[in-house]
C-alpha cells in the first residue's frame, strides 16, 4: 500500500509540473477504461477475448512538445489475472505508472498537422506494483493454496504500443491505444517452476519475464489557455501577425487592418482611403513622383520639374494656353489661338518684329511699320534677267519670282504689286520701250502661272529711261536690263 501511495504522489506532482509548463492548449488530460491481458507462466491472454475480463481504470496527461512528439504520464489501477482451470489461475491487483513519448503521424510530413485523425506510436518507462486482491479471500480459503497474486512488490516496466486519436473538437477527443508492457520480473504470478507446489498446476510454460497488455479506451480533454502574445484577441496558434503592436485593430487572422488594401496597415497609413490598385509610399499615400502635390495616378504630367507651379491635373501652368508652360514661355500673355514658336512667342515669319497675327504682310519684312506691310517700296531684283534683245526670262530668275509669288498669294487683298520693265540704251527708243513692256509682261505671265491673282499685278514699260548703271560697259548694260517691283498696300 505504501508503494501505491508513493506512485500516486509522483503522478500528482508530475501533473502539476506539466500544467505549469503550458503556454497554449498543449496539455491533454484523459480518463480511460482499460482491459488488462496477462502473458506469463499460466498462459497467454494477449488478444484472447475468451479470457475472463480483467478491467482497470486509468488517468493520463500528455504535453505537446512539437508537431511530431508528445510527452506524457499515464497511470492505471485494476485487476490482472488468468484463468485456465481453478487450479491453474490467479487474480490480483496491479497499479502502474509510466512516463512515455508519442510519435505522431499528423506532423506535417506524413499527415497534415490539422488532421482530426492522429495515429501515433508510443514507448515509455515506468513502474508496476502488485498486491493481493482481498475480495477473493472472503470464503476464508488460504490464498496461498489458490494464489490470488504472486509476490507483492514493484517491477520496472517498458510499455510499447500504438494508437489512434480522433479530435472531436478543439477541446475533446476520443482515443484508443494498445500497450504491451515488458516487466523486470518472472515471480509476480507466484509461479517459480513446475514443482513449486508439488503439482503440475503451475507449468512454468513461458520462459523469460512475465508481461501484460492493455486495451485503453480514453476520452481526452485538452486544457489550458491559448497564448496571445500581442494581446490582440487572436491566439498565437491562429495569428499570422503575432507581433502586432498593442491596441492596434486586427482582422480575423490577427493582422493589422488595412482598409484600402495597399499593404500599409491603417495604424501606419496616413492615407487610409487610397483607391484600389494605386501604388503607395511607406506612409500609405499615393506616390507623387514630381512632388507637386498631385498623386501620380491623377497627375497627367508626373515628371514636372521641382518647384514648378501646376494646375489641378498636375501639369505646369500655361496662362495663355499656347501649349508652352509659363516656366518656359517668354511671351506668357500671347492671345488665344495665336501660333507660337518654341519659346511661346507669336510666330514672326518675315522677322520684321511684327508677329504674323498682326502682320498683314507676313512674308514681307517691313520693320518699323504698324501692320507689317511697306507703304511703297521700290525693289530692284538684279537676278531677274532676260536674254539679250528678248523678253524671255533666264532660269536664274525663277527662284526670286517664286518667292514673290508666295508673298502675293499669301496676301491677295492687302498687297498690290506693279512691275516696271527697263532696257539698256542699245536700239531705238521706240523698240526699247516696247521691249520693256514685253519684259514686264513676261514677269506677270510667270506669276499668273504660279496662281497669283491678276488683280494684284500691274505692269509698265519705261524703255531705256532711268538707268542705274553706265550703258558704256557690258556690265552696266546688264544691270539696266531689269524689272523693278513696287509693292503697295
C-alpha positions as CSV (number, residue, x, y, z in Angstrom):
1,X,0.0,0.0,0.0
2,X,2.9,2.2,0.8
3,X,4.3,1.7,-2.7
4,X,1.0,2.6,-4.3
5,X,0.8,5.8,-2.3
6,X,4.3,6.8,-3.4
7,X,3.4,6.2,-7.1
8,X,0.2,8.2,-6.7
9,X,2.0,11.2,-5.2
10,X,4.6,11.1,-8.0
11,X,1.7,11.2,-10.5
12,X,0.1,14.3,-8.9
13,X,3.5,16.1,-8.8
14,X,4.2,15.3,-12.5
15,X,0.7,16.6,-13.4
16,X,1.3,19.9,-11.7
17,X,4.7,20.2,-13.4
18,X,3.3,19.7,-16.9
19,X,0.5,22.1,-16.3
20,X,2.9,24.8,-15.2
21,X,4.8,24.5,-18.5
22,X,1.8,25.1,-20.7
23,X,1.9,28.2,-22.9
24,X,-1.0,27.3,-25.1
25,X,-3.6,24.5,-25.3
26,X,-0.8,21.9,-25.2
27,X,-2.0,19.7,-22.3
28,X,-4.4,16.8,-22.8
29,X,-5.9,15.1,-19.8
30,X,-7.6,11.7,-20.4
31,X,-9.9,9.3,-18.5
32,X,-9.6,5.7,-19.6
33,X,-11.3,2.3,-19.4
34,X,-8.8,-0.5,-19.7
35,X,-8.8,-4.2,-20.4
36,X,-5.7,-5.9,-18.9
37,X,-4.3,-9.1,-20.6
38,X,-1.7,-11.3,-18.9
39,X,1.1,-13.2,-20.7
40,X,3.2,-15.5,-18.4
41,X,3.7,-18.9,-17.0
42,X,-0.1,-19.6,-16.6
43,X,-0.7,-18.9,-20.3
44,X,-1.1,-16.2,-22.9
45,X,-4.1,-13.9,-22.7
46,X,-2.9,-11.4,-25.3
47,X,-5.8,-10.7,-27.7
48,X,-7.5,-13.7,-26.2
49,X,-11.0,-12.4,-25.9
50,X,-12.3,-15.7,-24.5
51,X,-10.4,-15.0,-21.3
52,X,-12.2,-13.6,-18.3
53,X,-12.4,-9.8,-18.2
54,X,-9.8,-8.1,-16.0
55,X,-10.8,-4.4,-16.0
56,X,-8.9,-1.4,-15.0
57,X,-9.3,2.4,-15.0
58,X,-6.7,5.0,-15.7
59,X,-5.7,8.6,-16.0
60,X,-3.2,10.2,-18.3
61,X,-1.8,13.6,-19.1
62,X,0.0,14.5,-22.3
63,X,2.1,17.5,-23.3
64,X,2.5,18.8,-26.8
65,X,6.2,19.1,-27.4
66,X,6.3,19.8,-31.2
67,X,4.4,18.6,-34.3
68,X,6.0,15.2,-34.1
69,X,6.3,14.4,-30.4
70,X,4.2,14.4,-27.2
71,X,5.4,13.7,-23.7
72,X,3.2,12.3,-21.1
73,X,2.4,10.4,-17.9
74,X,-0.1,7.5,-17.6
75,X,-1.4,5.5,-14.6
76,X,-3.9,2.7,-14.2
77,X,-5.3,0.6,-11.3
78,X,-7.3,-2.6,-11.6
79,X,-7.2,-6.4,-11.8
80,X,-4.7,-8.6,-13.6
81,X,-5.1,-12.4,-13.9
82,X,-5.5,-15.5,-15.9
83,X,-7.9,-18.5,-15.7
84,X,-7.3,-21.8,-17.4
85,X,-8.6,-24.0,-14.6
86,X,-9.5,-23.4,-11.0
87,X,-6.0,-24.7,-10.0
88,X,-4.3,-23.1,-12.9
89,X,-5.3,-19.5,-12.3
90,X,-4.6,-16.3,-10.4
91,X,-6.0,-12.9,-9.9
92,X,-4.7,-9.8,-8.2
93,X,-4.4,-6.1,-8.2
94,X,-2.0,-4.0,-10.2
95,X,-1.1,-0.3,-10.1
96,X,1.2,1.1,-12.7
97,X,2.6,4.4,-13.8
98,X,4.8,5.3,-16.7
99,X,6.3,8.2,-18.5
100,X,6.0,8.0,-22.2
101,X,6.7,9.7,-25.5
102,X,4.5,9.6,-28.5
103,X,5.5,9.9,-32.2
104,X,2.6,11.5,-34.1
105,X,2.0,10.8,-37.7
106,X,0.0,14.0,-38.3
107,X,3.2,16.0,-38.1
108,X,3.1,17.8,-41.4
109,X,5.3,15.2,-43.0
110,X,3.0,12.1,-43.2
111,X,-0.4,13.7,-42.4
112,X,-1.4,17.3,-42.1
113,X,-0.9,18.9,-38.7
114,X,-4.6,19.9,-38.5
115,X,-5.8,16.4,-39.4
116,X,-8.6,15.4,-37.0
117,X,-7.2,11.8,-37.2
118,X,-3.9,11.3,-35.4
119,X,-2.2,7.8,-35.5
120,X,0.7,7.5,-33.1
121,X,3.4,5.2,-31.7
122,X,4.3,5.0,-28.0
123,X,7.2,3.9,-25.9
124,X,7.7,4.6,-22.2
125,X,9.3,3.7,-18.9
126,X,7.6,3.1,-15.6
127,X,6.8,1.0,-12.5
128,X,4.1,-1.6,-11.7
129,X,3.1,-2.5,-8.1
130,X,1.3,-5.8,-7.4
131,X,-0.9,-6.8,-4.4
132,X,-3.4,-9.5,-3.3
133,X,-7.0,-8.9,-4.2
134,X,-8.5,-9.2,-0.8
135,X,-12.0,-9.6,-2.2
136,X,-11.1,-13.1,-3.3
137,X,-10.4,-14.2,0.3
138,X,-13.9,-13.8,1.7
139,X,-14.5,-17.5,1.7
140,X,-11.8,-17.9,4.2
141,X,-9.7,-20.1,1.8
142,X,-6.0,-19.6,2.3
143,X,-4.7,-17.5,-0.6
144,X,-1.5,-19.5,-0.7
145,X,-3.4,-22.6,-1.8
146,X,-5.1,-20.8,-4.7
147,X,-2.8,-17.8,-5.2
148,X,-4.7,-14.6,-5.7
149,X,-1.4,-12.9,-6.7
150,X,2.1,-13.9,-6.7
151,X,4.6,-12.0,-4.7
152,X,3.9,-8.5,-3.7
153,X,6.4,-5.9,-5.0
154,X,7.3,-3.4,-7.6
155,X,8.7,-4.1,-11.1
156,X,10.2,-2.0,-13.8
157,X,8.0,-1.8,-16.9
158,X,8.6,-0.8,-20.5
159,X,5.3,-0.1,-22.4
160,X,5.4,-0.2,-26.2
161,X,2.4,0.3,-28.4
162,X,0.4,2.3,-31.0
163,X,-2.9,4.1,-31.1
164,X,-5.4,6.3,-32.9
165,X,-6.8,9.6,-31.7
166,X,-9.8,11.4,-33.2
167,X,-10.3,15.1,-32.4
168,X,-14.0,15.8,-32.0
169,X,-13.4,19.4,-31.2
170,X,-10.5,21.6,-30.2
171,X,-11.1,20.6,-26.5
172,X,-12.3,17.0,-26.7
173,X,-11.0,13.8,-28.5
174,X,-11.5,10.1,-28.3
175,X,-8.6,7.7,-28.3
176,X,-7.7,4.0,-28.5
177,X,-4.3,2.6,-27.9
178,X,-2.8,-0.8,-27.2
179,X,0.2,-1.1,-24.9
180,X,2.4,-4.2,-24.4
181,X,4.3,-3.9,-21.1
182,X,7.6,-5.7,-20.7
183,X,8.4,-6.3,-17.0
184,X,11.5,-7.0,-15.0
185,X,10.2,-10.0,-13.0
186,X,9.0,-13.6,-13.5
187,X,7.7,-14.2,-10.0
188,X,4.7,-11.9,-9.6
189,X,2.3,-14.7,-10.6
190,X,3.8,-16.9,-7.8
191,X,4.9,-19.5,-10.3
192,X,8.5,-20.4,-9.7
193,X,8.6,-23.6,-11.7
194,X,6.8,-26.9,-12.4
195,X,7.4,-28.3,-8.9
196,X,6.7,-25.2,-6.8
197,X,3.6,-26.7,-5.2
198,X,4.4,-30.3,-5.9
199,X,1.9,-30.2,-8.7
200,X,1.8,-29.5,-12.5
201,X,-0.8,-26.8,-11.9
202,X,2.0,-24.3,-12.3
203,X,3.7,-25.5,-15.5
204,X,6.2,-22.6,-16.0
205,X,5.1,-22.6,-19.6
206,X,6.7,-19.3,-20.6
207,X,10.4,-18.6,-20.5
208,X,11.5,-15.2,-19.6
209,X,9.7,-12.5,-17.5
210,X,6.0,-12.0,-17.3
211,X,4.3,-9.3,-19.4
212,X,0.9,-7.8,-19.8
213,X,-1.1,-6.0,-22.5
214,X,-3.6,-3.2,-22.2
215,X,-6.5,-2.1,-24.4
216,X,-7.0,1.5,-23.4
217,X,-10.2,3.4,-24.4
218,X,-10.0,7.1,-23.5
219,X,-11.7,10.4,-23.6
220,X,-9.2,13.2,-23.9
221,X,-9.8,16.7,-22.6
222,X,-7.5,19.5,-23.8
223,X,-6.9,22.0,-21.1
224,X,-5.1,25.3,-20.9
225,X,-5.4,28.7,-22.5
226,X,-4.4,29.9,-25.9
227,X,-1.3,32.1,-25.8
228,X,-1.9,35.5,-27.3
229,X,1.5,37.2,-27.2
230,X,0.4,40.5,-28.7
231,X,-2.9,40.6,-26.8
232,X,-4.9,41.3,-30.0
233,X,-7.6,38.7,-29.3
234,X,-6.3,36.2,-31.8
235,X,-4.3,33.2,-30.3
236,X,-0.8,32.8,-31.5
237,X,-1.8,29.4,-32.9
238,X,-4.0,31.2,-35.5
239,X,-2.3,34.6,-35.5
240,X,-0.5,35.3,-38.8
241,X,0.9,38.5,-37.3
242,X,1.8,37.5,-33.7
243,X,3.8,40.7,-33.0
244,X,1.1,43.3,-33.7
245,X,1.7,46.5,-31.5
246,X,-0.6,46.8,-28.6
247,X,-4.2,48.2,-29.1
248,X,-3.9,48.0,-32.9
249,X,-7.1,46.9,-34.6
250,X,-6.7,43.5,-36.3
251,X,-8.6,41.3,-38.7
252,X,-9.6,37.6,-38.2
253,X,-6.0,36.5,-38.9
254,X,-4.6,38.8,-36.2
255,X,-3.0,41.1,-38.7
256,X,-3.4,44.9,-38.5
257,X,-6.4,46.1,-40.5
258,X,-5.6,47.6,-43.9
259,X,-8.8,49.2,-45.1
260,X,-7.6,50.2,-48.5
261,X,-5.6,47.1,-49.1
262,X,-2.5,49.0,-50.1
263,X,-0.1,47.0,-48.0
264,X,0.2,49.6,-45.3
265,X,-1.8,48.9,-42.1
266,X,-4.3,51.6,-41.0
267,X,-2.4,52.5,-37.9
268,X,0.6,53.5,-40.1
269,X,-1.4,54.6,-43.1
270,X,-1.7,58.4,-43.5
271,X,-4.0,57.9,-46.4
272,X,-6.3,55.0,-45.4
273,X,-8.7,55.5,-48.3
274,X,-6.4,55.2,-51.2
275,X,-8.2,53.7,-54.3
276,X,-7.6,50.1,-55.0
277,X,-4.5,49.3,-57.2
278,X,-2.8,52.7,-56.7
279,X,0.9,52.5,-55.8
280,X,1.7,54.0,-52.4
281,X,4.7,55.1,-50.5
282,X,5.8,54.0,-47.0
283,X,3.2,56.1,-45.4
284,X,0.4,54.5,-47.4
285,X,-0.1,57.7,-49.6
286,X,-0.3,57.6,-53.4
287,X,3.1,58.2,-54.9
288,X,3.8,61.7,-56.1
289,X,7.0,61.4,-58.2
290,X,7.4,65.0,-59.0
291,X,6.3,66.3,-55.6
292,X,3.8,68.7,-57.0
293,X,1.0,67.7,-54.7
294,X,-0.8,65.7,-57.3
295,X,-0.5,61.9,-56.9
296,X,0.8,60.1,-60.0
297,X,-2.4,58.3,-60.6
298,X,-4.1,61.7,-61.1
299,X,-1.1,63.5,-62.5
300,X,-1.2,64.0,-66.3
301,X,2.3,65.4,-66.1
302,X,4.1,63.2,-63.4
303,X,7.6,64.4,-64.4
304,X,7.1,68.2,-63.8
305,X,10.4,69.8,-62.6
306,X,10.6,70.5,-58.9
307,X,9.2,73.9,-57.7
308,X,7.1,74.5,-60.9
309,X,3.6,75.6,-60.2
310,X,1.0,73.2,-61.6
311,X,-2.7,73.1,-62.3
312,X,-5.3,70.6,-61.0
313,X,-4.1,68.0,-63.4
314,X,-0.5,68.3,-62.2
315,X,0.7,70.0,-65.3
316,X,2.8,73.2,-65.4
317,X,0.5,76.2,-65.6
318,X,0.1,77.7,-69.1
319,X,-1.5,81.0,-68.6
320,X,-2.1,81.9,-72.2
321,X,-3.0,78.4,-73.3
322,X,-0.5,78.3,-76.1
323,X,0.9,74.9,-75.2
324,X,4.1,76.3,-73.7
325,X,4.2,76.2,-69.9
326,X,4.8,79.5,-68.2
327,X,8.1,78.5,-66.8
328,X,9.3,78.0,-70.4
329,X,7.2,80.7,-72.1
330,X,9.0,84.0,-72.8
331,X,5.7,85.5,-74.0
332,X,3.2,84.2,-71.4
333,X,0.5,86.7,-72.4
334,X,0.0,85.6,-76.1
335,X,-3.6,86.0,-77.2
336,X,-5.6,82.8,-77.6
337,X,-5.2,80.7,-80.7
338,X,-2.1,82.6,-81.9
339,X,0.6,80.3,-83.3
340,X,3.7,80.5,-81.3
341,X,7.3,79.3,-81.6
342,X,9.2,77.0,-79.2
343,X,9.6,79.9,-76.7
344,X,5.9,80.6,-76.6
345,X,6.1,83.8,-78.6
346,X,3.9,84.6,-81.6
347,X,5.4,83.5,-84.9
348,X,7.0,86.2,-87.0
349,X,7.7,84.6,-90.3
350,X,9.4,87.6,-92.0
351,X,11.3,88.6,-88.9
352,X,10.2,92.2,-89.1
353,X,9.3,92.4,-85.4
354,X,5.6,92.3,-86.2
355,X,4.1,88.9,-85.3
356,X,2.2,87.1,-88.0
357,X,-1.2,87.5,-86.3
358,X,-0.7,91.3,-86.6
359,X,1.3,91.4,-89.8
360,X,-0.8,92.0,-92.9
361,X,2.3,91.1,-95.0
362,X,3.8,88.2,-93.0
363,X,6.1,87.3,-95.9
364,X,7.5,90.8,-96.4
365,X,9.9,92.2,-93.9
366,X,8.7,95.7,-93.2
367,X,10.3,96.8,-90.0
368,X,9.0,100.0,-88.4
369,X,5.6,99.7,-89.9
370,X,2.4,99.3,-88.0
371,X,0.9,96.4,-89.9
372,X,4.0,94.8,-91.4
373,X,3.4,96.0,-94.9
374,X,5.5,98.6,-96.7
375,X,3.7,101.8,-97.7
376,X,5.5,102.0,-101.0
377,X,8.7,100.2,-101.7
378,X,10.7,100.2,-104.9
379,X,12.7,97.0,-105.1
380,X,15.2,96.1,-107.8
381,X,15.8,92.4,-108.3
382,X,19.1,92.2,-110.1
383,X,18.9,88.5,-110.5
384,X,15.8,88.7,-112.7
385,X,17.4,88.7,-116.1
386,X,16.4,88.4,-119.7
387,X,18.1,87.2,-122.8
388,X,19.7,89.9,-125.0
389,X,17.2,91.8,-127.1
390,X,14.4,89.4,-125.8
391,X,11.7,89.3,-123.2
392,X,12.5,85.7,-122.3
393,X,13.4,85.2,-118.7
394,X,16.6,83.4,-117.8
395,X,16.3,80.3,-115.5
396,X,18.3,82.1,-112.8
397,X,15.3,84.4,-112.4
398,X,12.9,81.7,-111.3
399,X,13.7,81.4,-107.6
400,X,13.2,85.2,-107.0
401,X,9.9,85.2,-108.9
402,X,8.7,82.1,-107.0
403,X,9.3,84.0,-103.7
404,X,7.4,87.0,-105.0
405,X,4.5,84.7,-106.0
406,X,4.3,83.2,-102.5
407,X,4.1,86.7,-101.0
408,X,1.3,87.8,-103.3
409,X,-0.7,84.6,-102.9
410,X,-0.4,84.9,-99.1
411,X,-1.8,88.5,-99.1
412,X,-4.2,88.6,-102.1
413,X,-6.3,91.5,-100.7
414,X,-3.8,93.6,-98.8
415,X,-0.7,93.7,-101.1
416,X,-0.5,95.0,-104.7
417,X,2.5,95.0,-107.0
418,X,3.4,97.0,-110.0
419,X,6.1,95.7,-112.4
420,X,8.2,98.2,-114.2
421,X,10.4,97.0,-117.2
422,X,13.7,98.6,-118.3
423,X,16.3,98.1,-121.1
424,X,19.8,99.3,-121.9
425,X,20.3,102.1,-124.5
426,X,21.1,99.8,-127.4
427,X,18.4,100.1,-130.0
428,X,15.8,102.8,-130.8
429,X,13.8,104.4,-128.1
430,X,10.6,103.0,-129.6
431,X,12.0,99.5,-129.8
432,X,13.3,99.6,-126.3
433,X,10.0,100.9,-124.9
434,X,8.1,98.1,-126.4
435,X,10.7,95.6,-125.3
436,X,10.5,96.9,-121.7
437,X,6.7,96.4,-121.8
438,X,7.1,92.8,-123.1
439,X,9.6,92.1,-120.3
440,X,7.3,93.3,-117.6
441,X,4.5,91.3,-119.2
442,X,6.7,88.1,-119.1
443,X,7.1,88.6,-115.4
444,X,3.4,88.9,-115.0
445,X,2.7,85.8,-117.0
446,X,5.2,83.8,-114.9
447,X,3.4,85.0,-111.7
448,X,0.0,84.2,-113.1
449,X,1.1,80.6,-113.8
450,X,2.0,80.4,-110.1
451,X,-1.6,81.3,-109.3
452,X,-1.1,84.9,-108.3
453,X,-4.3,86.8,-108.8
454,X,-4.2,89.0,-111.9
455,X,-5.8,91.8,-109.9
456,X,-2.6,92.0,-107.7
457,X,-0.3,92.9,-110.6
458,X,0.0,95.9,-112.9
459,X,2.8,96.4,-115.5
460,X,4.6,99.4,-117.0
461,X,7.4,99.7,-119.6
462,X,10.0,102.6,-119.4
463,X,12.4,101.5,-122.1
464,X,15.9,102.9,-121.6
465,X,14.8,105.5,-119.1
466,X,16.3,105.8,-115.6
467,X,19.4,103.7,-116.0
468,X,21.0,102.6,-112.8
469,X,24.4,101.9,-114.3
470,X,26.6,103.2,-117.1
471,X,25.5,101.9,-120.5
472,X,29.0,102.2,-121.9
473,X,30.1,98.8,-120.3
474,X,28.6,95.4,-120.8
475,X,28.2,95.1,-117.0
476,X,26.3,98.3,-116.8
477,X,24.1,97.4,-119.6
478,X,23.3,94.1,-117.9
479,X,22.1,95.9,-114.8
480,X,20.0,98.3,-116.8
481,X,18.1,95.3,-118.4
482,X,15.9,94.9,-115.4
483,X,12.5,95.0,-113.8
484,X,11.5,96.9,-110.6
485,X,8.7,95.9,-108.3
486,X,6.8,98.4,-106.4
487,X,4.8,96.8,-103.5
488,X,2.0,98.9,-102.0
489,X,-0.8,98.3,-99.6
